[in-house]
Amino acid sequence: MISRSLSAQDTAELSFTDVPVPAANLLGEAARGMAYLKRNLTQECLSVTVTAAATVRRVLEETIAYTRDRIAGSTSSRAACNCTADMAI
């Protein structure tokens, strides 16, 4: 099996050959599983991508607000950063 996932992700290939499934337990039509997967996969990937992008944006906004408003001792982190930048110059 060729893995197209990230190297840190676990992947597995499952194969069910000649496994009887009662008609009452079928989800959709027999032997149409791959077609169902292909039909929905693009939408599912898009949904995951949009959710991830929204999460990243929110985390970035919270990080910026935290570093802007944080008080360390009697000085805000913004003032301390400006002082450090001035000393480095």
Backbone as CSV, one residue per row, in Angstrom:
resi,resn,N_x,N_y,N_z,CA_x,CA_y,CA_z,C_x,C_y,C_z
1,MET,0.842,-1.181,0.000,0.000,0.000,0.000,0.887,1.244,0.000
2,ILE,0.622,2.185,-0.875,1.331,3.460,-0.914,0.558,4.441,-0.044
3,SER,1.239,4.979,0.977,0.580,5.913,1.884,0.749,7.331,1.368
4,ARG,-0.350,8.056,1.238,-0.303,9.443,0.806,-0.554,10.387,1.979
5,SER,-0.532,9.852,3.190,-0.757,10.669,4.373,0.574,11.171,4.919
6,LEU,0.491,11.985,5.946,1.697,12.465,6.607,2.400,11.300,7.281
7,SER,3.709,11.372,7.393,4.460,10.239,7.922,4.108,9.930,9.374
8,ALA,3.643,10.894,10.141,3.313,10.670,11.544,1.909,10.093,11.734
9,GLN,1.138,10.006,10.674,-0.225,9.492,10.786,-0.240,7.989,10.566
10,ASP,-1.012,7.321,11.388,-1.190,5.882,11.203,-2.150,5.651,10.042
11,THR,-1.794,4.750,9.180,-2.696,4.374,8.086,-2.805,2.857,8.069
12,ALA,-3.899,2.379,7.592,-4.100,0.939,7.505,-4.975,0.647,6.298
13,GLU,-4.774,-0.490,5.737,-5.604,-0.943,4.628,-6.434,-2.116,5.112
14,LEU,-7.729,-1.994,4.984,-8.636,-3.063,5.382,-9.221,-3.695,4.135
15,SER,-9.279,-5.000,4.133,-9.859,-5.710,3.002,-10.806,-6.776,3.537
16,PHE,-12.035,-6.727,3.075,-13.025,-7.712,3.469,-13.464,-8.451,2.209
17,THR,-12.877,-9.598,1.975,-13.182,-10.395,0.796,-14.042,-11.590,1.202
18,ASP,-15.078,-11.801,0.450,-15.968,-12.944,0.691,-16.550,-12.952,2.102
19,VAL,-16.887,-11.781,2.607,-17.521,-11.675,3.918,-19.020,-11.498,3.689
20,PRO,-19.822,-12.418,4.165,-21.264,-12.291,3.952,-21.856,-11.176,4.814
21,VAL,-22.670,-10.348,4.199,-23.367,-9.280,4.907,-24.855,-9.457,4.630
22,PRO,-25.641,-9.619,5.678,-27.085,-9.773,5.468,-27.658,-8.536,4.782
23,ALA,-28.637,-8.745,3.916,-29.249,-7.636,3.166,-29.776,-6.552,4.094
24,ALA,-30.256,-6.913,5.265,-30.791,-5.937,6.222,-29.700,-5.022,6.780
25,ASN,-28.433,-5.443,6.682,-27.319,-4.661,7.227,-26.586,-3.827,6.181
26,LEU,-26.992,-3.899,4.932,-26.336,-3.123,3.881,-26.650,-1.633,4.028
27,LEU,-25.663,-0.829,3.798,-25.839,0.624,3.746,-25.715,1.021,2.286
28,GLY,-26.800,1.226,1.608,-26.762,1.511,0.178,-26.787,0.216,-0.612
29,GLU,-26.372,0.299,-1.869,-26.380,-0.862,-2.756,-25.095,-1.666,-2.601
30,ALA,-25.206,-2.971,-2.790,-24.037,-3.845,-2.714,-23.013,-3.456,-3.772
31,ALA,-21.732,-3.511,-3.427,-20.604,-3.247,-4.319,-20.554,-1.799,-4.825
32,ARG,-21.160,-0.860,-4.103,-21.139,0.557,-4.512,-20.380,1.417,-3.498
33,GLY,-19.688,0.781,-2.554,-19.002,1.514,-1.491,-17.997,2.536,-2.002
34,MET,-17.170,2.157,-2.969,-16.165,3.083,-3.503,-16.826,4.256,-4.206
35,ALA,-17.892,4.017,-4.911,-18.610,5.106,-5.590,-19.178,6.086,-4.567
36,TYR,-19.731,5.554,-3.456,-20.248,6.432,-2.399,-19.115,7.259,-1.788
37,LEU,-17.999,6.609,-1.561,-16.853,7.304,-0.979,-16.366,8.427,-1.894
38,LYS,-16.220,8.131,-3.164,-15.748,9.141,-4.119,-16.706,10.324,-4.216
39,ARG,-17.994,10.038,-4.122,-18.987,11.105,-4.236,-18.888,12.076,-3.052
40,ASN,-18.602,11.590,-1.866,-18.610,12.427,-0.665,-17.231,12.920,-0.230
41,LEU,-16.170,12.329,-0.741,-14.838,12.635,-0.245,-14.444,14.095,-0.463
42,THR,-14.742,14.659,-1.605,-14.379,16.044,-1.888,-15.048,16.998,-0.903
43,GLN,-16.322,16.801,-0.642,-17.054,17.642,0.301,-16.491,17.501,1.711
44,GLU,-16.146,16.280,2.110,-15.597,16.056,3.439,-14.231,16.737,3.572
45,CYS,-13.387,16.643,2.560,-12.076,17.307,2.590,-12.235,18.813,2.678
46,LEU,-13.155,19.365,1.916,-13.402,20.801,1.959,-13.879,21.228,3.345
47,SER,-14.759,20.452,3.932,-15.272,20.762,5.265,-14.157,20.759,6.305
48,VAL,-13.283,19.769,6.249,-12.155,19.695,7.182,-11.220,20.876,6.971
49,THR,-10.962,21.237,5.724,-10.074,22.359,5.408,-10.625,23.681,5.925
50,VAL,-11.909,23.921,5.716,-12.532,25.164,6.183,-12.488,25.236,7.704
51,THR,-12.787,24.136,8.366,-12.739,24.102,9.827,-11.323,24.366,10.333
52,ALA,-10.330,23.754,9.708,-8.941,23.958,10.118,-8.509,25.404,9.904
53,ALA,-8.878,25.995,8.777,-8.519,27.392,8.504,-9.165,28.327,9.515
54,ALA,-10.414,28.078,9.870,-11.097,28.914,10.864,-10.439,28.770,12.230
55,THR,-10.037,27.560,12.571,-9.370,27.322,13.849,-8.029,28.044,13.897
56,VAL,-7.260,27.954,12.838,-5.958,28.635,12.780,-6.142,30.140,12.908
57,ARG,-7.129,30.674,12.229,-7.375,32.119,12.300,-7.716,32.546,13.723
58,ARG,-8.577,31.780,14.385,-8.971,32.107,15.761,-7.777,32.016,16.704
59,VAL,-6.956,30.991,16.568,-5.770,30.839,17.408,-4.818,32.004,17.182
60,LEU,-4.637,32.421,15.937,-3.773,33.562,15.642,-4.307,34.831,16.294
61,GLU,-5.621,35.063,16.184,-6.218,36.253,16.801,-6.032,36.241,18.316
62,GLU,-6.230,35.089,18.945,-6.059,34.993,20.394,-4.596,35.191,20.788
63,THR,-3.677,34.675,19.989,-2.251,34.841,20.276,-1.841,36.301,20.177
64,ILE,-2.297,36.980,19.138,-1.981,38.405,18.969,-2.554,39.206,20.126
65,ALA,-3.806,38.936,20.505,-4.425,39.662,21.626,-3.681,39.390,22.920
66,TYR,-3.279,38.156,23.152,-2.564,37.805,24.379,-1.228,38.534,24.458
67,THR,-0.462,38.503,23.379,0.854,39.148,23.418,0.735,40.667,23.454
68,ARG,-0.324,41.221,22.886,-0.519,42.664,22.901,-0.933,43.151,24.289
69,ASP,-1.795,42.404,24.955,-2.390,42.862,26.204,-1.716,42.321,27.461
70,ARG,-0.782,41.420,27.315,-0.165,40.768,28.461,0.686,41.749,29.261
71,ILE,0.585,41.659,30.574,1.419,42.468,31.471,2.409,41.530,32.144
72,ALA,3.690,41.816,32.007,4.743,41.042,32.662,5.393,41.967,33.685
73,GLY,5.175,41.700,34.951,5.658,42.618,35.979,4.841,43.884,35.912
74,SER,5.494,45.021,35.791,4.778,46.295,35.716,4.773,46.849,34.292
75,THR,5.250,46.062,33.334,5.365,46.531,31.962,4.597,45.610,31.021
76,SER,3.918,46.186,30.048,3.236,45.342,29.070,4.276,44.664,28.189
77,SER,3.909,43.524,27.637,4.857,42.806,26.786,5.198,43.620,25.540
78,ARG,4.274,44.460,25.090,4.534,45.305,23.926,5.661,46.302,24.236
79,ALA,5.592,46.933,25.389,6.638,47.889,25.771,7.972,47.174,25.959
80,ALA,7.953,45.984,26.541,9.196,45.235,26.738,9.799,44.851,25.400
81,CYS,8.975,44.478,24.442,9.492,44.123,23.119,10.108,45.328,22.420
82,ASN,9.474,46.486,22.536,10.034,47.678,21.921,11.369,48.025,22.536
83,CYS,11.479,47.881,23.851,12.729,48.183,24.545,13.819,47.210,24.078
84,THR,13.490,45.948,23.996,14.458,44.952,23.544,14.890,45.233,22.122
85,ALA,13.963,45.611,21.271,14.287,45.930,19.892,15.199,47.150,19.829
86,ASP,14.931,48.160,20.668,15.783,49.346,20.680,17.191,48.996,21.144
87,MET,17.318,48.118,22.109,18.649,47.740,22.606,19.415,46.952,21.563
88,ALA,18.718,46.151,20.765,19.386,45.344,19.756,19.928,46.207,18.634
89,ILE,19.331,47.358,18.401,19.776,48.248,17.332,20.989,48.959,17.811
